Protein backbone atom coordinates (compact mmCIF):
# COMPACT_ATOMS: atom_id res chain seq x y z
CA UNK A 1 0.00 0.00 0.00
CA UNK A 2 1.11 3.56 -0.73
CA UNK A 3 1.49 5.61 2.47
CA UNK A 4 0.44 9.22 3.11
CA UNK A 5 1.53 11.34 6.08
CA UNK A 6 -0.96 14.09 6.88
CA UNK A 7 0.78 17.07 8.52
CA UNK A 8 -1.84 19.12 10.37
CA UNK A 9 -2.40 21.35 13.38
CA UNK A 10 -5.41 19.68 15.00
CA UNK A 11 -6.44 16.22 16.14
CA UNK A 12 -8.99 14.33 14.06
CA UNK A 13 -12.53 15.68 14.33
CA UNK A 14 -11.49 19.01 15.87
CA UNK A 15 -11.11 21.35 12.90
CA UNK A 16 -13.95 21.89 10.38
CA UNK A 17 -11.36 22.64 7.70
CA UNK A 18 -9.58 19.34 8.26
CA UNK A 19 -12.82 17.37 8.63
CA UNK A 20 -14.28 18.50 5.35
CA UNK A 21 -11.11 19.06 3.30
CA UNK A 22 -9.57 15.60 3.78
CA UNK A 23 -10.67 13.63 6.85
CA UNK A 24 -13.94 12.52 5.26
CA UNK A 25 -11.96 11.07 2.33
CA UNK A 26 -9.59 8.94 4.43
CA UNK A 27 -11.69 5.76 4.24
CA UNK A 28 -12.10 6.14 0.48
CA UNK A 29 -8.36 6.70 0.02
CA UNK A 30 -7.75 3.52 2.00
CA UNK A 31 -10.15 1.63 -0.29
CA UNK A 32 -8.10 2.94 -3.23
CA UNK A 33 -4.77 1.61 -2.04
CA UNK A 34 -3.51 4.34 0.31
CA UNK A 35 -2.68 3.84 3.97
CA UNK A 36 -2.12 6.93 6.10
CA UNK A 37 -1.03 8.44 9.39
CA UNK A 38 -2.02 11.81 10.83
CA UNK A 39 0.56 13.88 12.69
CA UNK A 40 -1.09 16.73 14.61
CA UNK A 41 0.32 19.38 16.94
CA UNK A 42 -2.38 20.53 19.36
CA UNK A 43 -3.87 18.20 21.96
CA UNK A 44 -7.26 18.88 23.50
CA UNK A 45 -5.54 20.37 26.53
CA UNK A 46 -3.30 22.54 24.31
CA UNK A 47 -6.41 23.92 22.60
CA UNK A 48 -7.64 25.41 25.86
CA UNK A 49 -4.49 27.47 26.29
CA UNK A 50 -3.67 28.18 22.66
CA UNK A 51 -6.94 29.99 21.93
CA UNK A 52 -7.20 31.84 25.25
CA UNK A 53 -5.74 35.22 26.15
CA UNK A 54 -2.40 35.15 27.91
CA UNK A 55 -0.74 31.82 28.91
CA UNK A 56 2.42 32.87 27.04
CA UNK A 57 4.69 30.41 28.85
CA UNK A 58 2.29 27.58 28.00
CA UNK A 59 2.14 28.72 24.37
CA UNK A 60 5.93 28.76 24.21
CA UNK A 61 5.92 25.18 25.48
CA UNK A 62 3.39 24.23 22.76
CA UNK A 63 5.69 25.79 20.16
CA UNK A 64 8.68 23.78 21.39
CA UNK A 65 6.60 20.61 21.47
CA UNK A 66 5.49 21.27 17.86
CA UNK A 67 9.09 21.59 16.69
CA UNK A 68 10.00 18.34 18.44
CA UNK A 69 7.01 16.60 16.82
CA UNK A 70 8.05 17.68 13.34
CA UNK A 71 11.63 16.48 13.88
CA UNK A 72 10.15 13.08 14.76
CA UNK A 73 8.19 13.21 11.49
CA UNK A 74 11.40 13.94 9.59
CA UNK A 75 13.07 10.83 11.01
CA UNK A 76 10.34 8.55 9.61
CA UNK A 77 9.60 10.40 6.38
CA UNK A 78 11.24 7.66 4.26
CA UNK A 79 8.24 5.43 5.11
CA UNK A 80 5.85 7.71 3.19
CA UNK A 81 5.42 8.39 -0.52
CA UNK A 82 3.25 11.49 -0.02
CA UNK A 83 3.31 14.24 2.60
CA UNK A 84 -0.02 16.08 2.66
CA UNK A 85 0.31 19.45 4.41
CA UNK A 86 -2.85 21.23 5.48
CA UNK A 87 -1.89 24.91 5.44
CA UNK A 88 1.56 24.65 7.10
CA UNK A 89 3.81 22.29 9.01
CA UNK A 90 4.29 24.57 12.04
CA UNK A 91 2.32 27.60 13.22
CA UNK A 92 5.09 30.16 12.89
CA UNK A 93 7.02 31.71 10.01
CA UNK A 94 9.50 28.96 9.14
CA UNK A 95 9.33 26.61 6.14
CA UNK A 96 12.25 24.53 7.40
CA UNK A 97 10.24 21.32 7.74
CA UNK A 98 8.47 21.63 4.40
CA UNK A 99 11.86 21.98 2.69
CA UNK A 100 13.28 19.03 4.59
CA UNK A 101 10.30 16.84 3.66
CA UNK A 102 10.96 17.67 0.03
CA UNK A 103 14.69 16.95 0.27
CA UNK A 104 13.93 13.53 1.75
CA UNK A 105 12.19 12.66 -1.52
CA UNK A 106 8.52 12.74 -0.51
CA UNK A 107 5.89 14.10 -2.88
CA UNK A 108 4.34 17.22 -1.31
CA UNK A 109 0.66 18.16 -1.51
CA UNK A 110 -0.30 21.52 0.02
CA UNK A 111 -4.00 22.03 0.77
CA UNK A 112 -5.62 25.27 1.91
CA UNK A 113 -9.13 26.71 2.01
CA UNK A 114 -8.53 30.30 3.14
CA UNK A 115 -6.40 33.23 1.95
CA UNK A 116 -3.64 32.10 4.29
CA UNK A 117 -1.06 34.36 2.63
CA UNK A 118 -2.79 37.26 4.44
CA UNK A 119 -2.33 38.07 8.13
CA UNK A 120 -5.27 36.80 10.16
CA UNK A 121 -4.67 36.19 13.86
CA UNK A 122 -7.20 35.30 16.56
CA UNK A 123 -7.84 37.95 19.22
CA UNK A 124 -6.21 35.66 21.80
CA UNK A 125 -2.91 35.67 19.88
CA UNK A 126 -2.67 39.19 18.47
CA UNK A 127 0.37 39.89 20.65
CA UNK A 128 2.13 36.94 19.03
CA UNK A 129 1.47 37.83 15.40
CA UNK A 130 5.16 38.73 14.98
CA UNK A 131 5.79 34.97 14.96
CA UNK A 132 3.61 34.57 11.88
CA UNK A 133 4.80 35.02 8.32
CA UNK A 134 1.81 34.52 6.02
CA UNK A 135 3.96 35.15 2.94
CA UNK A 136 5.59 31.76 3.57
CA UNK A 137 2.62 30.26 1.71
CA UNK A 138 4.36 31.25 -1.53
CA UNK A 139 7.54 29.46 -0.39
CA UNK A 140 5.62 26.26 0.40
CA UNK A 141 3.82 26.40 -2.94
CA UNK A 142 7.14 26.64 -4.78
CA UNK A 143 8.38 23.36 -3.33
CA UNK A 144 5.06 21.47 -3.54
CA UNK A 145 4.31 18.91 -6.24
CA UNK A 146 0.62 19.79 -6.14
CA UNK A 147 -1.62 22.38 -4.51
CA UNK A 148 -5.25 21.57 -3.75
CA UNK A 149 -7.33 24.66 -3.00
CA UNK A 150 -10.98 25.36 -2.22
CA UNK A 151 -11.97 27.85 -4.92
CA UNK A 152 -10.85 29.79 -7.99
CA UNK A 153 -9.74 32.87 -6.00
CA UNK A 154 -7.28 30.75 -4.04
CA UNK A 155 -6.23 29.00 -7.25
CA UNK A 156 -5.37 32.32 -8.93
CA UNK A 157 -2.98 33.08 -6.09
CA UNK A 158 -1.47 29.59 -5.99
CA UNK A 159 -0.78 29.50 -9.75
CA UNK A 160 1.65 32.38 -9.37
CA UNK A 161 4.01 29.95 -7.60
CA UNK A 162 2.96 26.45 -8.69
CA UNK A 163 1.79 25.14 -12.06
CA UNK A 164 0.01 22.07 -10.66
CA UNK A 165 -2.99 23.61 -8.87
CA UNK A 166 -6.30 21.78 -8.52
CA UNK A 167 -9.59 23.19 -7.23
CA UNK A 168 -11.54 20.88 -4.92
CA UNK A 169 -14.40 22.59 -3.08
CA UNK A 170 -15.05 21.92 0.58
CA UNK A 171 -17.57 19.08 0.51
CA UNK A 172 -20.12 17.37 2.76
CA UNK A 173 -21.23 13.75 2.89
CA UNK A 174 -24.95 14.17 2.19
CA UNK A 175 -25.55 10.44 2.71
CA UNK A 176 -24.94 11.10 6.41
CA UNK A 177 -26.94 14.35 6.60
CA UNK A 178 -30.74 14.10 6.94
CA UNK A 179 -32.95 16.75 5.39
CA UNK A 180 -34.61 19.04 7.91
CA UNK A 181 -38.27 18.42 8.69
CA UNK A 182 -39.87 21.79 7.89
CA UNK A 183 -42.61 21.65 10.49
CA UNK A 184 -44.20 24.95 11.43
CA UNK A 185 -43.07 26.12 14.87
CA UNK A 186 -44.16 28.96 17.10
CA UNK A 187 -41.29 31.10 15.92
CA UNK A 188 -38.99 31.15 12.90
CA UNK A 189 -35.39 30.48 13.94
CA UNK A 190 -32.65 32.47 12.20
CA UNK A 191 -29.31 30.80 12.86
CA UNK A 192 -25.57 31.25 12.47
CA UNK A 193 -22.78 28.75 13.11
CA UNK A 194 -19.04 29.37 13.35
CA UNK A 195 -15.95 29.36 15.53
CA UNK A 196 -14.55 31.93 17.95
CA UNK A 197 -12.39 33.39 15.19
CA UNK A 198 -15.41 34.13 12.97
CA UNK A 199 -17.71 35.65 15.60
CA UNK A 200 -16.69 39.03 14.16
CA UNK A 201 -18.66 38.05 11.05
CA UNK A 202 -21.76 37.33 13.12
CA UNK A 203 -21.49 40.87 14.48
CA UNK A 204 -22.17 42.14 10.94
CA UNK A 205 -25.66 40.68 11.30
CA UNK A 206 -26.59 42.64 14.43
CA UNK A 207 -27.96 45.77 12.63
CA UNK A 208 -30.35 43.86 10.36
CA UNK A 209 -31.32 41.39 13.09
CA UNK A 210 -32.33 44.35 15.31
CA UNK A 211 -34.58 45.63 12.52
CA UNK A 212 -36.11 42.18 12.05
CA UNK A 213 -36.77 41.96 15.79
CA UNK A 214 -38.61 45.27 15.61
CA UNK A 215 -40.55 44.14 12.53
CA UNK A 216 -41.41 40.68 13.92
CA UNK A 217 -41.34 41.07 17.73
CA UNK A 218 -43.07 37.76 18.42
CA UNK A 219 -42.29 35.76 15.30
CA UNK A 220 -38.53 35.15 15.24
CA UNK A 221 -35.74 33.86 17.45
CA UNK A 222 -32.00 33.97 16.88
CA UNK A 223 -29.69 31.00 17.49
CA UNK A 224 -25.89 31.00 17.54
CA UNK A 225 -23.90 27.75 17.44
CA UNK A 226 -20.24 28.21 18.33
CA UNK A 227 -17.45 27.13 20.64
CA UNK A 228 -17.79 30.46 22.48
CA UNK A 229 -20.84 32.45 23.54
CA UNK A 230 -21.66 35.86 22.09
CA UNK A 231 -23.02 38.40 24.56
CA UNK A 232 -25.00 41.33 23.19
CA UNK A 233 -26.93 44.06 24.94
CA UNK A 234 -28.59 44.98 21.65
CA UNK A 235 -30.25 41.69 20.80
CA UNK A 236 -31.33 38.47 22.50
CA UNK A 237 -29.33 35.53 21.15
CA UNK A 238 -29.85 31.90 22.13
CA UNK A 239 -26.42 30.29 22.45
CA UNK A 240 -25.76 26.62 21.70
CA UNK A 241 -22.23 25.31 22.36
CA UNK A 242 -20.88 23.49 19.33
CA UNK A 243 -20.71 19.75 19.80
CA UNK A 244 -19.65 17.42 17.02
CA UNK A 245 -21.96 14.66 18.28
CA UNK A 246 -25.07 16.86 18.13
CA UNK A 247 -23.99 19.21 15.32
CA UNK A 248 -26.56 18.04 12.76
CA UNK A 249 -29.38 18.00 15.32
CA UNK A 250 -28.50 21.50 16.55
CA UNK A 251 -28.34 22.90 13.02
CA UNK A 252 -31.69 21.28 12.15
CA UNK A 253 -33.41 23.57 14.64
CA UNK A 254 -32.57 26.50 12.37
CA UNK A 255 -35.22 27.58 9.82
CA UNK A 256 -33.03 30.11 7.99
CA UNK A 257 -29.23 30.11 7.97
CA UNK A 258 -27.20 33.30 7.54
CA UNK A 259 -23.62 33.90 6.40
CA UNK A 260 -22.71 37.60 6.49
CA UNK A 261 -19.17 38.49 5.38
CA UNK A 262 -17.19 41.69 4.85
CA UNK A 263 -16.12 42.27 1.25
CA UNK A 264 -12.36 41.97 1.75
CA UNK A 265 -9.49 39.84 0.48
CA UNK A 266 -9.68 37.36 3.36
CA UNK A 267 -13.42 36.78 2.87
CA UNK A 268 -12.98 36.32 -0.87
CA UNK A 269 -10.84 33.33 -0.06
CA UNK A 270 -13.57 31.65 2.03
CA UNK A 271 -15.15 28.48 0.62
CA UNK A 272 -18.78 29.13 1.59
CA UNK A 273 -18.81 26.32 4.11
CA UNK A 274 -21.40 27.77 6.52
CA UNK A 275 -23.83 28.25 3.65
CA UNK A 276 -23.17 24.75 2.32
CA UNK A 277 -23.84 23.29 5.77
CA UNK A 278 -27.26 24.95 5.92
CA UNK A 279 -28.04 23.91 2.35
CA UNK A 280 -27.02 20.29 2.93
CA UNK A 281 -29.76 20.06 5.58
CA UNK A 282 -32.36 21.64 3.30
CA UNK A 283 -32.22 24.91 5.26
CA UNK A 284 -32.50 28.05 3.09
CA UNK A 285 -29.29 30.09 3.23
CA UNK A 286 -28.88 33.85 2.94
CA UNK A 287 -25.28 34.85 2.23
CA UNK A 288 -23.21 37.91 1.43
CA UNK A 289 -22.34 38.10 -2.29
CA UNK A 290 -18.62 37.70 -1.60
CA UNK A 291 -16.16 35.30 -3.20
CA UNK A 292 -17.37 31.79 -3.97
CA UNK A 293 -20.82 32.53 -2.50
CA UNK A 294 -21.88 34.02 -5.84
CA UNK A 295 -21.00 30.71 -7.51
CA UNK A 296 -22.87 28.60 -4.95
CA UNK A 297 -26.06 30.69 -4.77
CA UNK A 298 -28.40 31.54 -7.64
CA UNK A 299 -30.24 34.38 -5.94
CA UNK A 300 -33.89 33.61 -5.30
CA UNK A 301 -33.59 29.99 -6.47
CA UNK A 302 -31.42 27.78 -4.24
CA UNK A 303 -30.78 30.53 -1.69
CA UNK A 304 -30.46 34.30 -1.41
CA UNK A 305 -27.66 36.85 -1.68
CA UNK A 306 -27.84 40.04 0.40
CA UNK A 307 -25.34 42.85 -0.10
CA UNK A 308 -26.83 45.63 2.01
CA UNK A 309 -28.75 45.99 5.26
CA UNK A 310 -31.91 46.67 3.28
CA UNK A 311 -31.45 43.51 1.21
CA UNK A 312 -30.84 41.41 4.31
CA UNK A 313 -34.07 42.67 5.88
CA UNK A 314 -36.02 42.28 2.64
CA UNK A 315 -34.89 38.74 1.80
CA UNK A 316 -35.06 37.42 5.33
CA UNK A 317 -38.56 38.90 5.62
CA UNK A 318 -39.70 36.91 2.57
CA UNK A 319 -38.46 33.71 4.14
CA UNK A 320 -39.88 34.53 7.57
CA UNK A 321 -43.32 35.10 6.10
CA UNK A 322 -43.45 32.06 3.80
CA UNK A 323 -43.00 28.47 5.06
CA UNK A 324 -43.38 27.24 1.46
CA UNK A 325 -40.55 29.49 0.27
CA UNK A 326 -38.30 28.20 3.05
CA UNK A 327 -39.08 24.59 2.14
CA UNK A 328 -38.70 25.01 -1.63
CA UNK A 329 -35.51 27.06 -1.38
CA UNK A 330 -34.06 24.57 1.09
CA UNK A 331 -34.81 21.64 -1.22
CA UNK A 332 -33.06 23.32 -4.14
CA UNK A 333 -30.09 24.14 -1.91
CA UNK A 334 -29.81 20.49 -0.89
CA UNK A 335 -29.82 19.45 -4.56
CA UNK A 336 -27.03 21.93 -5.29
CA UNK A 337 -24.86 20.41 -2.56
CA UNK A 338 -25.57 16.85 -3.70
CA UNK A 339 -24.65 17.62 -7.30
CA UNK A 340 -21.69 19.99 -6.87
CA UNK A 341 -20.38 20.04 -3.29
CA UNK A 342 -20.82 16.53 -1.92
CA UNK A 343 -18.43 13.74 -1.01
CA UNK A 344 -20.08 11.50 -3.61
CA UNK A 345 -19.61 14.09 -6.35
CA UNK A 346 -15.89 14.47 -5.65
CA UNK A 347 -14.57 11.23 -4.08
CA UNK A 348 -13.27 9.68 -7.32
CA UNK A 349 -11.62 12.87 -8.53
CA UNK A 350 -10.05 13.35 -5.09
CA UNK A 351 -8.55 9.86 -4.98
CA UNK A 352 -7.27 10.30 -8.55
CA UNK A 353 -5.14 13.27 -7.44
CA UNK A 354 -3.19 11.04 -5.05
CA UNK A 355 -2.71 8.42 -7.76
CA UNK A 356 -1.62 11.06 -10.25
CA UNK A 357 1.07 12.55 -8.04
CA UNK A 358 2.77 9.16 -7.74
CA UNK A 359 2.50 8.26 -11.43
N, C-alpha and C positions, 0 to 999 in steps of 0.2 A: 504493500500500500504506500502511496505517496503521502508524505507528512507535511502538515502546515502548522507553523507556530504563530498564534495570534498574539500580538503585542498590544496591550490595551491598558487603560487606566483603572477600570472598575471590574469588580467581580461579576460573574455571570448573573444576569437578571436585574442588575442595579441600574444600568444606564439605558434610557430609551434609545439613544443613538446606537449603542452596541446591540441591543435586543433586536432592533428592526433593520439594522444595516447588515449584520452577518450572523448573529446568534440563531435566528430562526432558520437559517440555511444549513446549520452544522450537520443535522441528521441527513439531509439530502446530499451534502458533500460526501459524507461517510458512505452512503449508498452508491456513490459514483467513484469510489476508489480512493478517497482521501481520509486519512486519519488526522487527528489534530490534537494540539494542546493549547491551553489559554494561559498566558502569563500576565497577571494583573498586578497593579501596584497598591491600590488602596483597599485595606480590609474594612469591614463594617465599623470597627472601632475608629480607624483612621478617618473615615467619612465624617464622624461627629466633630472631630477637631478641625479637619481640613476646610470645612465649609462654615466654620464659626468664626466670629471676630476674635482676634488675639491668638493665644496659644502658639506664639512664635517659636518657642523652644520645641514644642511637639511637632510643629510643621517642619522645622529643621531636621528633626529625627526622621520624619516621613521621607524627606528628600534624600537623606543618606541611605535609608533603607531601599528606596527606589533605585539608586545607583548600584547598590550591592545586588539587587535582584536582576538588573540588566547585565551585570558582569557574569552572573550565573547563567543567564540566557546565552551569552556569547560563548561560554565554555561548551555548550551542548548544541550549538547552531549547526554543526556538521550532520546532525541527525535529521535535519529538515530540508526539504527541497524549496519550500516557499515560506517567507516571512511576511505575514499580513499585518501591517501597522495601521491601527485606527487612530488617525490624527498625528500622533507623535509617540516616540519611545519613552521619553521622560518629560515631565511637566515644567521644564525650564528651557533656556535658550539654546542648549547644545544639540548638535546633530552627530555627536561622536558615535553613539551606538548604531544609528542608521548606517553610517559609513562603514563601521566595522562589520555589520551584518552583510553588507554588500561585498566587502573584501574577502569574507569567508566563503563566498560563492553562492549564497542563497539568492533566489529570485525574490525581488521586493515588490509587494503590492501596497500602495498607500491608498487608504479610503478616508474620505471626509465628506461631511454633510452640512457644513457651515463655512462661512467666509473666514476661515481660521488664520488667514494671513493678516487680518486686522486685529487690533488690540481690543480684547473684550475680557474683562476680569470681574469676577463676582465681588460684590460689596465687601465680603468678609476678607478678601485678599488684595484689596486695592493698594495697600501699603507694600505689597510684595510684587507689584507689577514690573519692577525693574529686573526681576528674574526672568521675565518672559521675553521672547524675541519672536513675534509672530511671523516676521519675514523669513524665518527658517523654513517655512513651508516650501518656498521656492527651492531651497537647498535639498530638501528631502525629495521633491519631485524630480530634480535633476538626476538623482541616483536611483530612482525607482524604475522597475521594468514595466510597471503598469500603474495607472491611477484610476480608481473607481470613485466617481463623485455623484452627488445626488441630483444635480440639475444642470441645465445648460449654462447658467451664469457661472457656476463653479468650474465647469468644463472650459469656458473661455479663459479663465485665469490659468488653469492647470496647463493648457496647451501652449502657453508661453514658455514652459520649461520642460514639457514632456510630450512627445508625439503620440504616445500610446495611452490615450485618455478615453475611458468608457463611462457613459452615463447610465446609472442604475438608480431609479427612484427609491426612496424609502418605502418599503412595502409592508402590508399586513396580511396575516393568514386568515382570510375570510371564512375558511372552513371551521375555524375555532371561535368565530365571533357571531353570536346570534343577532338577528335583526330585532330592534326595539319594538315592543308592543305599544302601539300608539293609542293607548286608552286615555280617555279624557279625564284629567284630574281637576281638582279644585282650582289650582293655579298652574300657569305655564312657567316651566323652569328654564331660565336662560343660564347656560353654564360655560365655564372656562376651565381648562386643565393645563397644568404646566409646572415647572420646577421653580425653586427659589430664584434662580438666575433670570427667569422670564416674568416674574411678578410685575416688573416695570412695564411690561406690555399690557398686562391686565389693567394697570392704572389708566391706560389710554381709554378704557371703556367707561370709566367713572362718569364723565360728563353726559354721555348719551344714556347711560343706565339711570342717572338721576332724572332725566327728562321722561324716560319710560315709566319710572316709578310714579311721577306726578301724573302722567297720562293714564296709567292703569294701576291705581293705588291698591286695589284688592285682587288683581288678576295675575300678577307675576311674582316670582321669587328668583333669587340669584344664588347660584351654587358655584363654589370655587373648590377644585380638587387639586391639591398641591402637597408638597412635603413640608410646607411652612404656611402658617395662617396669615391672612391679610386683614389688618384691622383698619377700619375706615369709620370716621365720624360722619361722613357724608351719606353713606348708603349701607343698608343692612345686607350683609353677605353671609350665607350659610357655608361654613367651612367643613370640608371633608378631607381628612388626611389621606394622601395617596397610599394605596396598598396594592401591591401587585396581585395578590390573591383575589381581591374584590374589585379590581380596576374596571372590568367590563360591567359588572353590576352597578357600580357607582356612576359610571358614565351613562348607563341606560336610564337613569332617573332624569337626565337632561332632555328637554323637549327641543331646544334650539342651542346649538353650539356656536360660540364666537371665537374669532381669532384676529384681534386687532394688532396691527404692526405699524411702526414708524416707517416712513419711506426713506431708508438709508441703505448704505452699502452692506452692512451686516445683515439686515432683514432681507435684502435681495438674495442673499445666499441661503436663506432658510428653505427647507424642503416641504413645507406645507403640512407637516405631520399632524398637528393638532386638528386641522380641518379634515384630513384623511381619517383620523380616528373617529370623529363624529360621523362622517359619511359611511364608514364601514359598518356602523351600527344602525344605519338608516335614519340618523338624526340630521335634520337640515343644518347646514353650516353657513354662517355669514362671516366673510373674511375680508381683510383689507386687500385692495388690488395691487399687491406688491410681490415682485419676484415670480416664483413658480405658481403662486395662487391664481394668476390670470390664465395659466395653462390648465389648471385643475378644474376651475369653476367656469361654467358657461352661465353667465348671470341670468337669474330668473328661471333656469332649467334644473340643473342638478345642485344648485346652491345659489348664494347671492354674494355680490361684491359691494362693499360700501367704502367710499373714499372720503366722506365728510361726515360731520356729526349729523347733519340733516338726513343724509342717506342711511346712516345707521338707524336712526329713529324710524324713518319711513319703511325700510325693508324689514326691520324687526317687528314693526307694528303689523305689517301684512301677515307675518307668520304667527304672531300672537293671536290675531283675530280669526285665523282660519286653520282649524284642525286638518282639513283636507289638503291644504297647501303644504302644511308641515309633513304630512304622510307622503304625498306625491313627490315632493322635493327630496325627502329622505330616501325614498325608493330609488330615484334616479341617481342620487349620490352613491348609494350602495353599488349600483350597477357600474358606475364609473370606476370605483375602487376594484371591483372584481375583474374588470376588463383591462385596466391599465396600471393599477398600483397594488396588485395582490401577489402573494407568494407564488400562487399557481401560475400567474401570468409571467413570472420572471425566473422561476427556479431553474429551468433548463439553460437559459441564457447565462445565469449566474454561474452554474457549475461549469459551463463551457469556457468561461474566462480563466478558471484555474487550470483546465486542461490545456488551453491555448498557451499559457505562459510557460508551460513545461515542454511544449512541442518543439 
